[in-house]
Amino acid sequence: MTEQVSITTLPSGLTVLSERMERVETVSFGAYVGAGTRHETAAENGVAHFLEHMAFKGTTTRSAADIAEAIENVGGHINAYTSREQTAYYVKLLKEDLALGANIIGDILCHSTFDPDEMERERGVILQEIGQANDTPDDVIFDHFQSAAYPAQPMGRPVLGTEAIIRGLKREALHGFMGQHYTPHNMVIAASGNLRHEEVVELAERHFADLPRAEAVIPMPADYMGGEFRELRDLDQAHIVLGFPSPSYGEPDYYPAMLLSTLLGGGMSSRLFQEIREKRGLVYAIYSFTSPVQDGGLFGIYAGTGESEAAELMPVTLDELAKVQTNVTEAELARARAQLKAGLLMSLESTGSRCEQIARQWQVFGRIIPASETVAKIDAVTIADIERAAGVIFRQKPTLASLGPVGSVPKISTIIDRLAA
């Protein structure tokens, strides 16, 4: 069900992972740094994301245009992202261009210059990105939700940072964050596709030799508090996220929570979609999600609804949370299992997905988890497991974030009382 992953740890401490897929003509190659928003100080919130942008803006031997042209001249794709626990830099190329991709990723992570003029230009780009997020209510509501769940701590801060902090962020902050976190022991090199492991190791040795050396930094633990964010804004819809603490990676209820999310709000056949959209017409979009981290996680439900429908939406949603604790059916469980397994197995056909999966598994678990093991764990979940997980998750202190015409959205105290009933 999955190809063998080859693993080499270089003398520097850098781990190199590769997975050969003989029937494809492409390769994906990435550097995955175990640092993100939760590793920032309050005064430098947004530095991880700013650094990700600046890595593409020139090295000692390449300009920003050179980097883009080198990849696109061979029809490749290069990109990056920042999350709360990780920053990733990756390329997808034809198999014969693997060496070029590794060269460029290594160059931007080891030899970026952070040119002051480029930094000022990119500061403006990030401020535009923050402005765009603030003007996108079904996007920014999740930042408010995260902040309410984890107030006054790194896990609750926005990935993009704030406008005030980004305006004042100095070049030295980027150098400092990179020097502290972009180290061999805190980075994984992963590759997947039509490749040879020996070549990937040789490329990693050659192009990542100049990574900084520093002691590992342990982030502040995620301390879920729960709470409420509410902002009255002149919008056509109220955007609402209701959430609870949920299992982290590796906890016994991790898979029951994923299946719970799938059958409750994971598709058009899910309970929330059928009851709230199809039967009652209260929303256009409603779904549930789980977002685990290494020492915690969140289970959330998002809905966008009209002002007049907001009052009815929450009681109906809470009724569904109560019902799912006692009446999950075999048909629902089978459907949720099929959805999760199909998503997993379909992702194995993508070199990019496989590359990211093996890197994340190594960083979280210290090992590669075969797809067959994950499928077996999904198949082992019972109705009793899901109902038990629902009973635990939905009886904890909730977090409520709402934005827009939210006057009819019940206060969190009302929600707490109803959940306890």
LOFI-200366 format. One line per 10 residues: number of its first residue (from 1); their letters; for each residue x, y, z of C-alpha. Coordinates in pm, whole numbers, plus 50000, padded with zeros to 5 digits. Layout:
! LOFI-200366
NUM> a> X,Y,Z  ...
//
This chain:
! LOFI-200366
1> mteqvsittl> 50000,50000,50000  50299,50230,50044  50653,50227,49915  50948,50186,50147  51080,50510,50295  51458,50537,50314  51603,50730,50608  51949,50873,50660  52070,51100,50938  52372,51308,50834
11> psgltvlser> 52660,51380,51075  52519,51730,51119  52196,51584,51259  51989,51662,50948  51744,51380,50867  51689,51291,50501  51380,51093,50401  51288,50970,50056  51018,50754,49904  51061,50610,49556
21> mervetvsfg> 50761,50604,49321  50878,50435,49003  50563,50492,48796  50574,50872,48800  50785,51115,48601  50813,51381,48871  50975,51444,49207  50880,51659,49505  51155,51785,49735  51113,51990,50049
31> ayvgagtrhe> 51274,52125,50363  51040,52110,50661  51136,52325,50959  50992,52240,51301  50915,52603,51382  50619,52830,51323  50399,53083,51493  50405,52913,51833  50783,52953,51845  50767,53334,51819
41> taaengvahf> 50783,53589,52096  50487,53823,52137  50694,54117,52013  50788,53929,51692  50456,53767,51604  50462,53711,51229  50839,53673,51197  50817,53307,51089  50583,53398,50803  50786,53708,50711
51> lehmafkgtt> 51098,53491,50697  50923,53244,50468  50848,53531,50227  51202,53672,50243  51367,53338,50169  51258,53380,49806  51388,53737,49774  51750,53675,49690  52062,53489,49799  52433,53561,49768
61> trsaadiaea> 52426,53417,49414  52064,53454,49295  51817,53741,49274  51447,53689,49343  51387,53679,48968  51668,53425,48923  51503,53192,49175  51164,53208,49005  51304,53178,48654  51533,52885,48735
71> ienvgghina> 51236,52676,48848  50989,52791,48584  51242,52750,48303  51213,52374,48359  50836,52380,48414  50862,52332,48789  50673,52477,49084  50817,52625,49403  50626,52739,49708  50623,52756,50088
81> ytsreqtayy> 50385,52788,50381  50393,52874,50749  50174,52710,51011  50171,52723,51388  50422,52438,51423  50602,52418,51091  50744,52614,50799  50784,52427,50471  50972,52506,50149  50916,52272,49856
91> vkllkedlal> 50948,52220,49483  50784,51988,49233  50978,51912,48917  51038,51660,48645  51259,51380,48777  51567,51494,48585  51556,51834,48758  51578,51710,49118  51932,51846,49160  51821,52195,49055
101> ganiigdilc> 51534,52192,49305  51756,52081,49593  52013,52343,49499  51759,52624,49509  51589,52516,49834  51928,52481,49997  52041,52817,49864  51738,53010,49994  51765,52849,50339  52143,52879,50379
111> hstfdpdeme> 52239,53191,50182  51947,53435,50182  52066,53795,50214  51745,53962,50340  51823,54264,50128  51684,54576,50305  51514,54708,49992  51355,54371,49922  51245,54353,50285  51064,54685,50262
121> rergvilqei> 50886,54575,49947  50786,54244,50103  50672,54419,50419  50418,54596,50199  50311,54266,50042  50251,54109,50385  50056,54413,50501  49839,54369,50192  49799,54001,50283  49688,54095,50635
131> gqandtpddv> 49443,54349,50490  49302,54089,50254  49257,53841,50540  49081,54107,50751  48847,54175,50458  48767,53801,50426  48543,53721,50722  48528,53345,50662  48908,53350,50682  48984,53590,50968
141> ifdhfqsaay> 48718,53433,51192  48954,53139,51244  49225,53369,51380  48974,53509,51628  48868,53155,51718  49228,53048,51776  49296,53355,51990  48988,53294,52204  49080,52928,52252  49443,53006,52345
151> paqpmgrpvl> 49443,53362,52481  49769,53547,52559  49997,53268,52437  50187,53180,52119  49938,52914,52007  49666,53178,51990  49850,53435,51778  49784,53484,51405  50027,53329,51159  50048,53653,50960
161> gteaiirglk> 50116,53865,51269  49956,54202,51321  49991,54516,51113  50165,54705,51395  50425,54433,51454  50496,54375,51084  50550,54749,51031  50816,54751,51302  50986,54415,51241  51362,54448,51192
171> realhgfmgq> 51594,54256,50965  51778,54128,51273  51462,53952,51388  51458,53741,51072  51826,53653,51110  51770,53568,51474  51470,53342,51410  51648,53160,51129  51966,53117,51335  51770,52978,51628
181> hytphnmvia> 51530,52745,51448  51660,52660,51098  51908,52407,51233  51986,52051,51119  51822,51893,51424  51506,52098,51370  51470,52036,50996  51377,51737,50782  51462,51701,50415  51200,51490,50239
191> asgnlrheev> 51162,51381,49879  50917,51161,49694  50887,51048,49335  51103,50884,49072  51436,50919,49252  51723,50738,49420  51776,50783,49794  52153,50803,49751  52115,51105,49524  51881,51280,49768
201> velaerhfad> 52131,51225,50052  52419,51357,49842  52221,51666,49745  52126,51732,50107  52486,51699,50218  52602,51940,49950  52334,52207,49963  52243,52216,50333  52593,52212,50479  52572,52577,50586
211> lpraeavipm> 52267,52554,50811  52316,52734,51144  52390,52538,51462  52187,52612,51775  52023,52432,52063  51664,52320,52017  51400,52561,52148  51101,52409,52327  50785,52614,52268  50539,52713,52538
221> padymggefr> 50284,52433,52593  49944,52479,52435  49714,52572,52724  49353,52564,52605  49142,52815,52798  48831,52867,52586  48629,53184,52567  48437,53411,52336  48513,53658,52059  48225,53861,51918
231> elrdldqahi> 48242,54150,51672  47942,54326,51525  48030,54415,51167  47821,54527,50871  47821,54207,50668  47557,54007,50485  47635,53696,50689  47729,53605,51044  48041,53388,51048  48052,53156,51346
241> vlgfpspsyg> 48304,52904,51475  48217,52690,51777  48494,52470,51910  48632,52252,52187  48966,52104,52289  49031,51772,52116  49300,51500,52107  49652,51568,51990  49845,51349,51748  49892,51003,51895
251> epdyypamll> 49626,51021,52168  49389,50722,52188  49089,50927,52072  49270,51087,51778  49107,50858,51518  48764,50852,51687  48772,51235,51682  48855,51238,51310  48570,50999,51233  48338,51201,51457
261> stllgggmss> 48423,51517,51261  48366,51340,50930  48022,51202,51012  47912,51516,51194  48019,51777,50939  48257,51626,50686  48053,51628,50368  47713,51659,50202  47589,51343,50374  47700,51460,50719
271> rlfqeirekr> 47454,51530,50997  47511,51904,51012  47488,51951,50636  47172,51744,50609  46992,51890,50912  47099,52253,50892  47140,52320,50522  46929,52061,50341  46632,52034,50581  46622,52384,50727
281> glvyaiysft> 46803,52604,50472  46981,52799,50747  47324,52814,50585  47513,52791,50261  47830,52652,50424  47866,52443,50737  48136,52193,50826  48338,52053,51113  48713,52008,51143  48988,51883,51369
291> spvqdgglfg> 49323,52064,51394  49562,51861,51612  49903,51978,51726  50174,51794,51916  50034,51873,52260  49669,51949,52200  49413,52022,51936  49082,52178,51846  48755,52038,51721  48555,52308,51548
301> iyagtgesea> 48235,52376,51356  48212,52664,51109  47888,52809,50976  47798,53116,50773  47438,53226,50817  47208,53522,50774  47118,53753,51059  46763,53623,51087  46876,53259,51078  47150,53295,51341
311> aelmpvtlde> 46918,53253,51636  46790,52915,51513  47127,52787,51394  47300,52744,51728  47028,52549,51914  46995,52309,51621  47372,52264,51610  47388,52197,51983  47109,51942,51948  47320,51756,51693
321> lakvqtnvte> 47617,51760,51929  47401,51601,52195  47252,51338,51963  47586,51220,51827  47692,51119,52177  47434,50839,52187  47302,50741,51843  47579,50690,51586  47473,50428,51331  47675,50157,51156
331> aelararaql> 47596,50316,50820  47738,50652,50933  48050,50490,51071  48105,50294,50750  48062,50607,50540  48301,50810,50759  48559,50531,50744  48532,50518,50365  48578,50895,50337  48888,50901,50559
341> kagllmsles> 49048,50600,50394  48975,50728,50044  49132,51064,50127  49440,50894,50268  49486,50650,49980  49418,50911,49711  49684,51135,49866  49939,50857,49820  49918,50912,49445  50065,51264,49479
351> tgsrceqiar> 50440,51308,49519  50381,51637,49701  50138,51486,49952  50364,51190,50020  50664,51416,50064  50479,51629,50318  50332,51328,50498  50660,51153,50565  50822,51476,50685  50537,51551,50924
361> qwqvfgriip> 50524,51194,51055  50894,51201,51131  50869,51535,51310  50566,51433,51518  50623,51062,51582  50990,51007,51506  50897,50733,51260  50717,50676,50931  50368,50534,50967  50268,50292,50689
371> asetvakida> 49934,50363,50527  49825,50011,50620  49872,50095,50988  49659,50408,50957  49386,50217,50773  49388,49950,51044  49345,50216,51314  49055,50373,51126  48892,50032,51082  48935,49955,51454
381> vtiadieraa> 48725,50252,51567  48383,50145,51695  48055,50326,51748  48126,50320,52121  48462,50490,52060  48302,50773,51862  48020,50826,52111  48268,50826,52399  48492,51078,52219  48189,51299,52147
391> gvifrqkptl> 48087,51281,52512  48432,51395,52621  48486,51666,52358  48143,51830,52372  48129,51846,52751  48440,52059,52781  48448,52438,52791  48367,52570,52444  48517,52852,52241  48285,53073,52035
401> aslgpvgsvp> 48393,53323,51771  48136,53523,51574  48170,53808,51327  47911,54006,51135  47543,54064,51224  47579,53854,51540  47316,54008,51768  47108,53687,51755  47399,53450,51817  47364,53312,52172
411> kistiidrla> 47630,53410,52422  47878,53150,52532  47720,53127,52877  47394,53013,52715  47583,52755,52508  47762,52622,52816  47432,52582,53000  47275,52397,52707  47573,52164,52663  47557,52073,53032
421> a> 47185,51997,53023
//
